[in-house]
């Protein structure tokens, strides 16, 4: 009789334990995904800053006369970023 009355309580305790574990695992997954996104964004910004520093150090113009999609020369900055994305296609995911 006592065991029958304890059964619903035990089920509730088990459910709460599962619920807590699930919440922690979801939070953990979101945290890991956010960390990955931050690292990817840092790599992207780092590439842009290095491109900017290079062009500035060399005294080169950043923009071209015609930066349109059909232009043969879109300017030093855009062309350098295109070169970097050819070398590392993962950079293109963020642009």
C-alpha positions as CSV (number, residue, x, y, z in Angstrom):
1,X,0.0,0.0,0.0
2,X,2.8,2.4,0.9
3,X,4.7,1.5,-2.2
4,X,1.6,2.2,-4.4
5,X,1.3,5.7,-2.9
6,X,5.1,6.3,-3.4
7,X,5.0,5.4,-7.1
8,X,3.6,8.7,-8.4
9,X,6.1,10.6,-6.3
10,X,9.0,8.5,-7.6
11,X,7.8,9.0,-11.2
12,X,7.6,12.8,-10.6
13,X,11.2,12.8,-9.2
14,X,12.4,10.8,-12.2
15,X,10.7,13.2,-14.6
16,X,12.2,16.2,-12.9
17,X,15.7,14.6,-13.1
18,X,15.2,13.9,-16.8
19,X,13.9,17.4,-17.4
20,X,16.9,19.0,-15.6
21,X,19.4,16.8,-17.6
22,X,17.6,17.8,-20.9
23,X,17.7,21.5,-20.1
24,X,21.4,21.3,-19.2
25,X,22.2,19.5,-22.4
26,X,20.3,22.0,-24.6
27,X,22.0,24.9,-22.8
28,X,25.4,23.1,-23.3
29,X,24.7,22.6,-27.0
30,X,23.7,26.2,-27.4
31,X,26.8,27.4,-25.6
32,X,29.0,25.2,-27.8
33,X,27.3,26.4,-31.0
34,X,27.7,30.0,-29.8
35,X,31.4,29.5,-29.1
36,X,31.9,28.0,-32.6
37,X,30.1,31.0,-34.2
38,X,32.3,33.4,-32.2
39,X,35.5,31.7,-33.4
40,X,34.3,31.8,-37.0
41,X,33.5,35.5,-36.8
42,X,36.9,36.2,-35.2
43,X,38.6,34.5,-38.2
44,X,36.5,36.5,-40.6
45,X,37.2,39.8,-38.9
46,X,40.9,38.9,-38.6
47,X,41.1,38.4,-42.3
48,X,39.4,41.7,-43.0
49,X,41.7,43.5,-40.6
50,X,44.8,42.0,-42.0
51,X,43.7,43.0,-45.5
52,X,43.1,46.5,-44.3
53,X,46.5,46.6,-42.6
54,X,48.3,45.3,-45.7
55,X,46.7,47.8,-48.1
56,X,47.4,50.7,-45.7
57,X,51.0,49.6,-45.1
58,X,51.6,49.4,-48.9
59,X,49.8,52.7,-49.5
60,X,47.4,51.1,-51.9
61,X,43.9,52.4,-52.7
62,X,41.1,50.3,-51.2
63,X,38.4,51.0,-53.7
64,X,38.4,50.7,-57.5
65,X,36.9,52.9,-60.1
66,X,34.1,50.4,-60.7
67,X,33.3,47.9,-58.0
68,X,30.3,46.4,-59.8
69,X,29.9,42.6,-60.0
70,X,30.7,42.7,-63.7
71,X,33.9,44.8,-63.3
72,X,37.2,43.1,-64.1
73,X,38.9,44.9,-61.2
74,X,36.7,45.6,-58.2
75,X,39.4,47.4,-56.2
76,X,42.2,46.1,-54.0
77,X,40.2,45.5,-50.9
78,X,37.4,43.5,-52.6
79,X,39.9,41.6,-54.8
80,X,42.1,40.7,-51.9
81,X,39.0,39.4,-49.9
82,X,38.0,37.4,-52.9
83,X,41.5,35.9,-53.0
84,X,41.3,35.0,-49.3
85,X,38.0,33.3,-49.8
86,X,39.4,31.3,-52.7
87,X,42.2,30.1,-50.3
88,X,39.9,29.6,-47.4
89,X,36.2,29.0,-48.5
90,X,35.1,29.0,-44.8
91,X,35.5,32.8,-44.8
92,X,32.8,33.1,-47.4
93,X,30.1,31.6,-45.1
94,X,30.1,34.9,-43.1
95,X,30.0,37.4,-45.9
